[in-house]
Amino acid sequence: MVHTREPLLVGVDFGTLSGRAVIIRARDGAELGSAVHDYQHGVMESRLDAGDRRRLGPDWALQNPDDYRDVLRRAVPAALQAAGVDPQDVVGIGADFTACTMVPVTADGTPLSELEQFVNTPHAYVKLWKHHSAQPQADRITDLAHERSEPWIARYGGLISSEWELAKGLQVFEEAPEVYEAMEHWVEGADWIVWQLCGTYVRNACTAGYKGMYQDGQYPSTDYLESLAPGFGSFIVDKVEHPIADLGSRAGGLTAEAAEWTGLPEGTAVAVGNVDAHVTAPAAQATGPGQLVAIMGTSTCHVVSGKELREVPGMCGVVDGGIIAGRWGYEAGQSGAGDILGWFVDNCVPGQYAAAADAAGMGVHEYLSSLAEKQAVGEHGLVALDWHSGNRSVLVDHELSGVMIGQTLATKPEDQYRALVEATAFGTRTIVEAFINSGVNITEFIAAGGLLRNRFLMQVYCDVLGMPLSVIESEQGPALGAAIHAAVAAGLYKDVEAAGEAMGSRQQDAYTPNPEAVTAYNKLFELYTFVHDHFGRDHREIMHTLRALRREAHETTSSA
C-alpha cells in the first residue's frame, strides 16, 4: 500500500450489465487502478430471477437493486487494492448511472422488491433504462401534451419517451396499484446509489431535467397529470418532488455502513449523482458549445452544450445546466448500438465463424470486423435500420423494430454485420443533422465508450459523418467523469469545467474521413433516410401492428 500524500478520488460507473470503480489522482486525472463487478442478476427480460420466477411481458427490462450495492462492496475495495493506495488518501467519491433506471422505494430508501410481499411482483423491481413496455403510456403523455399545448413538450423535441420517469410511473399506477400505493419515492438509480452512500436523498439536476421533465422550476402540472389518468394528479407531489442539487455539489458524507462496504473513510465527500453520458463530457474536455460527445456502448447517448436555447425535433431534452453550469445541455440518443451487434453475434453467426475466429486468435466481433473492413462501401448491397431496441432519436418510438433490406442467398454474416454497423452510424448522422438543422452547431465530434475498441467501426462513423472524430483518451470515461464531479464536491476545484480541464483529456482528430468512402456513404445514407422515413413516419403502423400481434400472442401463451 502506497501513501500518495496527495488527494485521490473514486469514480463508480454503473452500466447496464456491470459496475466499474476507478481510482483517480486529483491532480491530473491519472487512473491508478480499477475493478469491475458483473451484476449477479444481469438484466431480467423474460423472467424474474427471484421468487416464483414470474414470466415478464415483451419489452420488459428489470434489475435487482442489490446488484448495485454489490458494486460498492466488491469493485471499490478491489480497485483500491489494484491501485495499491492508502484509502485514507481518498477525499471524494462520485457515481454515474444509466439514465432513467427507476427504483420504487419506501420512505427510507428500501427498494420495494426487497419487501416480502413484493418479491413476486415485477413492477416492484428496478425498471432499467431499456424497459420499453410503457410505450402506450408515453404515447398518451405526448398526445395530451400537444392537445393542451403544454409549454414543456417542445423542450423534449415534441415527443416523450417510454424510457422516462413519467411513462414508467404511469405504467406502475395503472398496472400495479398496490405497488404504486406502497411506493413513497420514485427514484433515479443515480440518486438512489448516492442515497446508499451518504444516507441522504438528493435529486440531481441532470435526470430531473432530462428524464423527470423538470423545466423552468416546475414539473408538469397536477391538472395535466389528473387529465392523463384520474387519481394520478398527485404523482409528482407524492412520489417525485424532492430537493434538487446542482451537478458537482456535495450530497453528503460517506456513512459508517457505506465506509465498511467500500473500505473508504467515513465522512468522505459524496458527489451528487449524474448520468453516464453527461458526466463523460468534462472527462473528454468537451463542455464547450458545439462539442458533441457520443458515448457509444450498448446504446449511444449524444450530448452537446450550447449558449442559446433551441428546439430540436426528436431530441431527448434540453436542460439549463444539464451538462455544465451556465449553458444549455442538449441530449439525443440511440436505444441500440453495441446491443445490436451483440445480438447479431449471439444469434445469427454460424458456428464455423466462431471456430475461424478462435483459430485466428480473435473474438467473433473482431473477426467479423476484419472481414467487413475489406469490403468497398455498398459492396454488400444492404441497408439496415438500427431499431432493434426501438428509436430514441429522432422518432422517439420504441414500437419500431429492426429492418435489413437487400439480402440474397449470397449474403454472408460479415455483410450483415457491416450493414448493422453502418445503420448505427447512419442513426448518429441523422441526429447530428437534426441538431445542425435546428441551429445547434456541431463543431467537433468526440467519441467515448466501449465501442472505441473497434477501429473498423470508428472509421465507418468517421466516413458516414464526413468529419474528423476525436476520441476520449481515458478508457473509463464515465468513471473518470464521476471522479471529476467528486473532486468539485470535495472542494479541490472551483467547478466541473475547471476540474475537467485538469483531469480530462482527448485525442483530437484521431480518425479522419476517406473522401471516396464519404461520397459513397452519402448515396447509401439517402437510401437509409428513405427507409427510415418510410417505416418510421409514413408507414409506422406496420411495425406497430407487429408489436401488437406479439403482445397478443404473449398474453395468449401466458394465459394457457
C-alpha positions as CSV (number, residue, x, y, z in Angstrom):
1,M,0.0,0.0,0.0
2,V,1.3,3.4,-1.0
3,H,0.6,6.7,0.8
4,T,0.5,9.2,-2.1
5,R,0.4,12.3,0.1
6,E,-2.0,13.8,-2.4
7,P,-5.8,13.6,-2.8
8,L,-7.4,10.7,-4.6
9,L,-10.9,10.2,-5.8
10,V,-13.1,7.2,-6.6
11,G,-15.4,7.2,-9.7
12,V,-18.0,4.5,-9.9
13,D,-19.8,3.8,-13.2
14,F,-23.0,1.8,-13.1
15,G,-23.7,0.4,-16.5
16,T,-26.3,-2.0,-18.0
17,L,-24.5,-5.3,-17.1
18,S,-21.8,-4.3,-14.6
19,G,-20.4,-1.6,-12.4
20,R,-16.8,-0.3,-12.6
21,A,-14.8,1.5,-9.9
22,V,-11.7,3.5,-10.8
23,I,-9.2,5.2,-8.5
24,I,-8.2,8.7,-9.9
25,R,-5.5,11.1,-8.9
26,A,-7.0,14.5,-8.4
27,R,-4.0,16.5,-9.7
28,D,-4.0,15.2,-13.3
29,G,-6.7,12.5,-13.7
30,A,-4.3,9.6,-13.8
31,E,-6.0,6.3,-13.4
32,L,-4.2,4.3,-10.7
33,G,-6.4,1.2,-10.5
34,S,-9.8,-0.2,-11.4
35,A,-12.1,-3.2,-10.9
36,V,-15.3,-4.4,-12.5
37,H,-18.2,-6.3,-10.9
38,D,-20.8,-8.0,-13.1
39,Y,-24.4,-7.9,-11.8
40,Q,-25.4,-11.2,-10.4
41,H,-28.9,-11.0,-11.9
42,G,-28.0,-9.1,-15.0
43,V,-31.0,-7.8,-17.0
44,M,-34.2,-9.6,-16.3
45,E,-36.1,-9.6,-19.7
46,S,-38.0,-12.8,-19.8
47,R,-38.5,-13.9,-16.1
48,L,-37.8,-12.6,-12.6
49,D,-34.7,-14.1,-11.2
50,A,-36.3,-14.2,-7.8
51,G,-39.4,-15.6,-6.0
52,D,-41.5,-17.7,-8.3
53,R,-39.5,-16.6,-11.4
54,R,-42.6,-14.9,-12.8
55,R,-42.7,-14.5,-16.6
56,L,-42.3,-11.0,-17.9
57,G,-44.0,-9.5,-21.0
58,P,-42.5,-8.2,-24.2
59,D,-40.2,-5.2,-23.9
60,W,-39.6,-5.5,-20.1
61,A,-36.1,-5.0,-18.6
62,L,-35.8,-5.2,-14.8
63,Q,-32.8,-5.3,-12.4
64,N,-32.2,-6.3,-8.8
65,P,-31.0,-3.2,-6.8
66,D,-28.8,-5.2,-4.5
67,D,-26.6,-5.8,-7.6
68,Y,-25.7,-2.1,-7.4
69,R,-24.8,-2.4,-3.7
70,D,-22.5,-5.3,-4.6
71,V,-20.5,-2.9,-6.9
72,L,-19.8,-0.8,-3.8
73,R,-18.9,-3.9,-1.7
74,R,-16.7,-5.6,-4.3
75,A,-15.5,-3.3,-7.0
76,V,-14.4,-0.3,-4.9
77,P,-12.3,-2.4,-2.5
78,A,-10.8,-4.3,-5.4
79,A,-10.0,-1.1,-7.2
80,L,-8.2,0.3,-4.1
81,Q,-6.2,-3.0,-3.9
82,A,-5.3,-2.8,-7.6
83,A,-4.1,0.7,-7.2
84,G,-2.1,-0.1,-4.1
85,V,-3.0,3.1,-2.4
86,D,-4.0,4.1,1.1
87,P,-7.8,4.6,1.3
88,Q,-7.2,7.5,3.7
89,D,-5.9,9.5,0.7
90,V,-9.4,9.3,-0.9
91,V,-11.2,12.6,-0.4
92,G,-14.2,12.1,-2.6
93,I,-16.4,9.5,-4.4
94,G,-18.8,10.1,-7.3
95,A,-21.2,7.8,-9.2
96,D,-22.8,7.9,-12.6
97,F,-25.7,5.7,-13.7
98,T,-27.7,4.7,-16.8
99,A,-30.3,7.4,-17.1
100,C,-34.0,6.7,-16.3
101,T,-33.2,3.5,-14.4
102,M,-36.1,3.8,-11.9
103,V,-36.2,2.4,-8.3
104,P,-39.6,2.3,-6.4
105,V,-38.7,2.7,-2.7
106,T,-40.1,3.2,0.8
107,A,-39.6,6.4,2.8
108,D,-36.1,5.2,4.0
109,G,-34.9,4.1,0.5
110,T,-35.7,0.4,0.8
111,P,-36.5,-1.0,-2.7
112,L,-40.0,-2.5,-2.8
113,S,-38.6,-5.6,-4.4
114,E,-36.8,-6.3,-1.1
115,L,-40.1,-6.4,0.8
116,E,-41.5,-9.9,1.3
117,Q,-45.0,-9.0,-0.1
118,F,-43.5,-7.8,-3.4
119,V,-40.8,-10.5,-4.2
120,N,-43.0,-11.9,-6.9
121,T,-44.3,-8.6,-8.3
122,P,-42.4,-7.4,-11.4
123,H,-43.4,-3.7,-11.0
124,A,-41.6,-3.6,-7.6
125,Y,-38.2,-4.2,-9.2
126,V,-35.9,-1.6,-10.9
127,K,-37.0,-0.6,-14.3
128,L,-33.9,-0.4,-16.4
129,W,-33.5,2.4,-19.0
130,K,-34.4,0.0,-21.8
131,H,-37.6,-1.1,-20.2
132,H,-39.9,-0.1,-23.1
133,S,-43.2,-1.6,-22.3
134,A,-44.6,1.8,-21.2
135,Q,-44.8,2.9,-24.8
136,P,-48.7,3.2,-24.7
137,Q,-48.4,5.4,-21.7
138,A,-45.7,7.5,-23.4
139,D,-47.9,8.0,-26.5
140,R,-50.8,9.3,-24.3
141,I,-48.4,11.6,-22.4
142,T,-47.3,13.1,-25.7
143,D,-50.8,13.3,-27.3
144,L,-52.3,15.0,-24.3
145,A,-49.4,17.5,-24.0
146,H,-50.0,18.6,-27.6
147,E,-53.7,18.7,-27.1
148,R,-53.3,21.0,-24.2
149,S,-50.4,23.0,-25.7
150,E,-48.2,22.2,-22.7
151,P,-45.1,24.5,-22.9
152,W,-42.6,21.8,-21.8
153,I,-43.3,19.4,-24.7
154,A,-41.1,21.5,-27.1
155,R,-38.1,21.1,-24.8
156,Y,-38.2,17.4,-25.5
157,G,-38.4,17.6,-29.3
158,G,-42.2,17.2,-29.2
159,L,-42.2,13.6,-28.1
160,I,-41.9,11.8,-24.7
161,S,-40.1,8.5,-24.4
162,S,-41.3,5.3,-22.8
163,E,-37.9,5.2,-21.0
164,W,-38.6,8.3,-18.9
165,E,-39.9,8.7,-15.4
166,L,-43.4,9.8,-16.1
167,A,-44.2,7.0,-18.6
168,K,-42.8,4.3,-16.3
169,G,-44.6,5.8,-13.3
170,L,-47.9,5.9,-15.1
171,Q,-47.4,2.2,-16.0
172,V,-47.0,1.3,-12.4
173,F,-50.0,3.3,-11.4
174,E,-52.2,1.6,-14.0
175,E,-50.9,-2.0,-13.9
176,A,-49.8,-2.4,-10.2
177,P,-51.8,-0.1,-8.0
178,E,-50.6,-2.0,-4.8
179,V,-47.0,-1.2,-5.7
180,Y,-47.9,2.4,-6.5
181,E,-49.6,2.8,-3.2
182,A,-46.7,1.4,-1.3
183,M,-44.1,3.5,-3.2
184,E,-43.0,6.6,-1.2
185,H,-40.4,7.7,-3.7
186,W,-39.9,7.1,-7.5
187,V,-36.1,7.4,-7.6
188,E,-33.5,7.6,-10.3
189,G,-30.8,4.9,-9.9
190,A,-28.1,7.7,-9.9
191,D,-29.8,9.3,-6.9
192,W,-30.6,6.0,-5.1
193,I,-27.0,4.9,-5.1
194,V,-25.9,8.2,-3.7
195,W,-28.6,7.8,-1.0
196,Q,-27.0,4.4,-0.2
197,L,-23.6,6.1,0.1
198,C,-24.4,9.1,2.2
199,G,-27.8,8.4,3.7
200,T,-29.3,11.5,2.1
201,Y,-31.8,11.5,-0.8
202,V,-30.9,14.4,-3.2
203,R,-32.2,14.6,-6.8
204,N,-29.6,15.6,-9.4
205,A,-30.4,18.4,-11.8
206,C,-29.5,16.3,-14.8
207,T,-32.0,13.5,-14.6
208,A,-34.6,15.8,-13.1
209,G,-34.5,17.9,-16.2
210,Y,-34.0,15.3,-18.9
211,K,-36.0,12.4,-17.5
212,G,-38.2,14.0,-14.9
213,M,-39.4,16.8,-17.2
214,Y,-38.4,19.5,-14.8
215,Q,-38.3,22.8,-16.7
216,D,-38.1,26.4,-15.5
217,G,-38.5,25.4,-11.9
218,Q,-41.5,23.1,-12.3
219,Y,-42.8,19.7,-13.3
220,P,-45.9,19.0,-15.4
221,S,-48.9,20.3,-13.6
222,T,-51.2,18.4,-11.3
223,D,-54.1,19.3,-13.6
224,Y,-52.3,17.8,-16.6
225,L,-51.5,14.6,-14.7
226,E,-55.1,14.2,-13.5
227,S,-56.3,14.7,-17.0
228,L,-53.9,12.0,-18.1
229,A,-55.3,9.4,-15.6
230,P,-57.8,10.1,-12.8
231,G,-56.1,9.7,-9.5
232,F,-52.6,10.3,-11.0
233,G,-52.6,14.0,-10.3
234,S,-50.6,13.8,-7.2
235,F,-47.8,11.7,-8.7
236,I,-45.2,14.5,-8.7
237,V,-46.1,15.8,-5.3
238,D,-46.3,12.4,-3.6
239,K,-43.7,10.3,-5.4
240,V,-41.2,12.5,-7.3
241,E,-40.8,16.0,-6.0
242,H,-37.7,16.4,-3.8
243,P,-34.8,18.9,-3.4
244,I,-32.7,19.2,-6.5
245,A,-28.9,19.8,-6.3
246,D,-26.5,21.1,-8.9
247,L,-24.1,18.8,-10.6
248,G,-20.7,18.6,-8.8
249,S,-22.2,19.7,-5.5
250,R,-21.8,17.7,-2.3
251,A,-24.7,15.3,-1.4
252,G,-23.2,14.4,2.0
253,G,-20.5,12.3,3.6
254,L,-20.0,8.6,3.5
255,T,-22.0,6.8,6.2
256,A,-20.4,4.2,8.5
257,E,-22.1,1.4,6.7
258,A,-21.0,2.6,3.2
259,A,-17.5,3.1,4.6
260,E,-17.5,-0.5,5.7
261,W,-18.7,-1.6,2.2
262,T,-16.1,0.4,0.3
263,G,-13.1,0.5,2.6
264,L,-13.1,4.3,2.4
265,P,-13.0,6.7,5.4
266,E,-16.3,7.6,6.9
267,G,-17.3,11.1,6.0
268,T,-15.6,11.1,2.6
269,A,-17.4,13.6,0.3
270,V,-20.1,12.1,-1.9
271,A,-20.9,14.0,-5.1
272,V,-24.5,14.4,-6.3
273,G,-25.4,11.7,-8.8
274,N,-25.2,12.1,-12.6
275,V,-25.9,10.3,-15.9
276,D,-23.2,8.2,-17.5
277,A,-23.3,10.1,-20.7
278,H,-23.4,13.7,-19.4
279,V,-20.8,13.0,-16.8
280,T,-18.4,12.0,-19.6
281,A,-18.3,15.4,-21.3
282,P,-15.8,17.0,-18.8
283,A,-13.7,13.8,-18.9
284,A,-13.3,14.4,-22.6
285,Q,-12.7,18.1,-22.1
286,A,-15.8,18.7,-24.3
287,T,-18.0,21.1,-22.4
288,G,-17.7,24.0,-24.9
289,P,-20.5,25.0,-27.2
290,G,-20.8,22.7,-30.2
291,Q,-18.6,19.9,-28.9
292,L,-20.8,16.8,-29.2
293,V,-19.8,13.8,-27.1
294,A,-21.2,10.4,-28.2
295,I,-20.9,7.7,-25.5
296,M,-21.0,4.5,-27.6
297,G,-21.7,1.3,-25.7
298,T,-24.8,-1.0,-25.6
299,S,-26.7,2.2,-26.6
300,T,-25.4,5.6,-27.6
301,C,-26.1,8.9,-26.0
302,H,-25.2,12.2,-27.7
303,V,-24.7,15.3,-25.5
304,V,-23.7,18.8,-26.5
305,S,-23.7,22.2,-24.8
306,G,-24.9,25.4,-26.4
307,K,-25.2,29.1,-25.5
308,E,-28.7,29.5,-26.8
309,L,-32.0,27.6,-26.3
310,R,-33.1,25.9,-29.5
311,E,-35.9,23.5,-30.1
312,V,-34.7,20.3,-31.9
313,P,-37.3,17.8,-33.1
314,G,-37.0,14.4,-31.7
315,M,-34.2,15.0,-29.2
316,C,-34.3,13.7,-25.6
317,G,-34.3,17.2,-24.0
318,V,-32.6,20.5,-23.4
319,V,-31.9,21.5,-19.9
320,D,-30.3,24.7,-18.4
321,G,-27.2,23.5,-16.7
322,G,-27.9,19.9,-17.6
323,I,-24.2,19.2,-18.5
324,I,-22.3,22.3,-17.4
325,A,-23.5,25.3,-15.4
326,G,-24.3,28.3,-17.4
327,R,-25.0,26.5,-20.7
328,W,-28.0,24.7,-22.2
329,G,-27.3,21.0,-22.4
330,Y,-28.8,19.0,-25.3
331,E,-29.3,15.3,-25.3
332,A,-30.2,12.8,-28.0
333,G,-29.6,9.1,-28.4
334,Q,-29.9,5.7,-29.9
335,S,-31.5,2.9,-27.9
336,G,-29.3,0.3,-29.6
337,A,-25.7,0.2,-30.8
338,G,-23.4,-2.4,-29.2
339,D,-26.5,-4.3,-28.1
340,I,-27.5,-4.8,-31.8
341,L,-24.1,-6.1,-32.7
342,G,-24.1,-8.3,-29.6
343,W,-27.5,-9.7,-30.5
344,F,-26.3,-10.5,-34.1
345,V,-23.2,-12.3,-32.9
346,D,-25.1,-14.3,-30.3
347,N,-28.0,-15.3,-32.5
348,C,-27.1,-15.0,-36.2
349,V,-23.5,-16.1,-36.7
350,P,-22.8,-19.8,-37.8
351,G,-20.5,-21.9,-35.6
352,Q,-17.8,-22.1,-38.2
353,Y,-17.3,-18.3,-37.9
354,A,-16.6,-18.7,-34.1
355,A,-14.2,-21.5,-34.9
356,A,-12.4,-19.4,-37.5
357,A,-12.2,-16.5,-35.1
358,D,-10.8,-18.8,-32.4
359,A,-8.2,-20.2,-34.8
360,A,-7.2,-16.6,-35.8
361,G,-6.9,-15.7,-32.1
362,M,-9.7,-13.2,-32.4
363,G,-13.1,-12.7,-30.8
364,V,-16.1,-13.0,-33.1
365,H,-16.7,-9.3,-33.3
366,E,-13.1,-8.7,-34.2
367,Y,-13.1,-11.4,-36.8
368,L,-16.3,-10.1,-38.5
369,S,-14.9,-6.6,-38.5
370,S,-11.7,-7.9,-40.1
371,L,-13.8,-9.4,-42.9
372,A,-16.2,-6.5,-43.3
373,E,-13.5,-3.8,-43.5
374,K,-12.1,-5.4,-46.7
375,Q,-15.3,-4.5,-48.5
376,A,-15.9,-1.4,-50.5
377,V,-18.8,0.8,-49.4
378,G,-22.1,-0.7,-50.7
379,E,-20.5,-4.0,-51.8
380,H,-22.8,-6.0,-49.6
381,G,-25.9,-4.5,-51.3
382,L,-27.7,-3.9,-47.9
383,V,-29.2,-1.1,-45.9
384,A,-30.4,-1.7,-42.4
385,L,-32.3,0.3,-39.7
386,D,-30.9,0.4,-36.1
387,W,-34.2,0.0,-34.3
388,H,-33.8,-3.4,-32.6
389,S,-34.5,-1.6,-29.3
390,G,-36.8,1.0,-30.8
391,N,-35.8,4.5,-31.8
392,R,-34.9,7.1,-29.2
393,S,-34.0,9.9,-31.6
394,V,-35.3,11.4,-33.7
395,L,-38.5,9.4,-33.9
396,V,-38.9,8.6,-30.2
397,D,-40.9,5.5,-30.8
398,H,-40.0,2.2,-29.1
399,E,-42.6,0.3,-31.1
400,L,-40.3,0.4,-34.1
401,S,-38.0,-2.5,-34.8
402,G,-35.0,-3.6,-36.9
403,V,-35.0,-3.9,-40.7
404,M,-32.5,-5.2,-43.2
405,I,-33.1,-4.7,-46.9
406,G,-31.2,-6.3,-49.9
407,Q,-30.4,-9.8,-48.6
408,T,-29.9,-12.6,-51.1
409,L,-28.8,-16.2,-50.9
410,A,-25.3,-14.8,-51.4
411,T,-25.4,-12.6,-48.3
412,K,-22.9,-13.5,-45.6
413,P,-22.6,-12.8,-41.9
414,E,-19.9,-10.2,-42.4
415,D,-22.2,-8.4,-44.9
416,Q,-24.9,-8.2,-42.3
417,Y,-22.5,-7.2,-39.6
418,R,-21.2,-4.3,-41.6
419,A,-24.7,-3.2,-42.6
420,L,-25.6,-3.1,-38.9
421,V,-22.5,-1.1,-38.0
422,E,-23.4,1.3,-40.8
423,A,-27.0,1.5,-39.6
424,T,-25.9,2.7,-36.2
425,A,-23.6,5.3,-37.9
426,F,-26.5,6.5,-40.1
427,G,-28.6,6.9,-37.0
428,T,-25.9,9.0,-35.4
429,R,-25.7,11.2,-38.6
430,T,-29.5,11.6,-38.5
431,I,-29.2,13.0,-35.0
432,V,-26.2,15.3,-35.9
433,E,-28.1,16.7,-38.9
434,A,-31.2,17.3,-36.7
435,F,-29.1,19.4,-34.3
436,I,-27.4,21.4,-37.1
437,N,-30.7,22.0,-39.0
438,S,-32.2,23.4,-35.7
439,G,-29.4,25.9,-35.1
440,V,-27.3,23.8,-32.7
441,N,-23.9,24.0,-34.4
442,I,-21.7,20.9,-34.1
443,T,-18.0,21.9,-34.2
444,E,-16.4,18.7,-33.0
445,F,-17.5,15.1,-32.7
446,I,-15.9,13.3,-29.7
447,A,-16.4,9.6,-29.2
448,A,-16.2,7.7,-25.9
449,G,-17.4,4.3,-24.6
450,G,-16.7,0.6,-25.2
451,L,-17.2,0.7,-29.0
452,L,-14.0,2.8,-29.3
453,R,-12.1,-0.5,-29.2
454,N,-13.4,-1.4,-32.7
455,R,-11.3,0.7,-35.0
456,F,-13.2,-0.5,-38.1
457,L,-16.5,0.7,-36.6
458,M,-15.0,4.1,-35.7
459,Q,-13.7,4.6,-39.2
460,V,-17.2,3.8,-40.6
461,Y,-18.6,6.5,-38.3
462,C,-16.0,9.0,-39.4
463,D,-16.7,8.3,-43.1
464,V,-20.5,8.3,-42.6
465,L,-20.4,11.7,-40.8
466,G,-17.8,13.1,-43.2
467,M,-15.9,14.8,-40.4
468,P,-12.9,14.1,-38.2
469,L,-13.5,12.2,-35.0
470,S,-11.8,12.9,-31.7
471,V,-11.7,10.3,-29.0
472,I,-11.5,10.4,-25.3
473,E,-8.1,9.2,-24.1
474,S,-9.5,7.5,-21.0
475,E,-11.0,4.0,-21.3
476,Q,-13.0,4.8,-18.2
477,G,-14.8,8.0,-19.4
478,P,-17.9,7.8,-17.2
479,A,-16.0,6.8,-14.1
480,L,-13.4,9.5,-14.7
481,G,-16.3,12.0,-15.2
482,A,-17.8,10.8,-11.9
483,A,-14.4,11.4,-10.2
484,I,-14.2,14.8,-11.7
485,H,-17.5,15.7,-10.1
486,A,-16.3,14.2,-6.8
487,A,-13.3,16.5,-7.0
488,V,-15.5,19.5,-7.1
489,A,-17.7,18.1,-4.3
490,A,-14.6,17.7,-2.2
491,G,-13.6,21.3,-2.8
492,L,-10.5,20.6,-4.9
493,Y,-11.7,22.6,-7.9
494,K,-14.0,25.6,-8.3
495,D,-16.3,24.0,-10.8
496,V,-16.7,21.0,-13.1
497,E,-15.3,22.8,-16.1
498,A,-12.1,23.6,-14.3
499,A,-11.8,20.1,-12.9
500,G,-12.3,18.7,-16.4
501,E,-9.5,20.8,-17.9
502,A,-7.1,19.5,-15.3
503,M,-8.2,15.9,-15.1
504,G,-9.8,15.1,-18.5
505,S,-8.2,14.5,-22.0
506,R,-9.0,13.7,-25.6
507,Q,-7.1,12.9,-28.8
508,Q,-8.2,15.4,-31.4
509,D,-8.9,14.2,-34.9
510,A,-8.0,10.6,-34.1
511,Y,-9.9,9.5,-37.2
512,T,-10.1,11.4,-40.5
513,P,-12.6,10.7,-43.3
514,N,-11.7,8.9,-46.5
515,P,-13.1,11.2,-49.3
516,E,-14.1,8.2,-51.5
517,A,-15.9,6.5,-48.7
518,V,-17.6,9.7,-47.8
519,T,-19.0,10.1,-51.3
520,A,-20.2,6.5,-51.4
521,Y,-21.8,6.8,-47.9
522,N,-23.7,9.9,-48.9
523,K,-25.5,7.8,-51.5
524,L,-26.2,5.0,-49.1
525,F,-27.4,7.5,-46.4
526,E,-30.0,8.7,-48.9
527,L,-31.4,5.2,-49.0
528,Y,-31.2,4.9,-45.2
529,T,-33.2,8.1,-44.8
530,F,-35.8,6.9,-47.3
531,V,-36.3,3.6,-45.5
532,H,-36.1,5.5,-42.1
533,D,-38.9,7.8,-43.0
534,H,-41.0,5.1,-44.8
535,F,-41.1,2.8,-41.7
536,G,-40.7,5.4,-39.0
537,R,-43.0,8.2,-40.3
538,D,-45.2,7.3,-43.3
539,H,-46.0,3.7,-42.5
540,R,-45.1,3.1,-38.9
541,E,-48.3,1.2,-38.4
542,I,-46.5,-1.8,-40.0
543,M,-44.2,-2.2,-37.0
544,H,-46.8,-1.1,-34.5
545,T,-49.1,-3.8,-35.7
546,L,-46.3,-6.4,-35.5
547,R,-45.6,-5.3,-31.9
548,A,-49.4,-5.6,-31.1
549,L,-49.6,-9.1,-32.5
550,R,-46.5,-10.0,-30.5
551,R,-48.2,-8.8,-27.3
552,E,-51.4,-10.6,-28.1
553,A,-49.6,-13.9,-28.7
554,H,-47.6,-13.5,-25.5
555,E,-50.8,-12.9,-23.5
556,T,-52.4,-16.0,-25.1
557,T,-49.4,-18.1,-24.2
558,S,-49.3,-16.7,-20.7
559,S,-53.0,-17.5,-20.1
560,A,-52.5,-21.0,-21.4
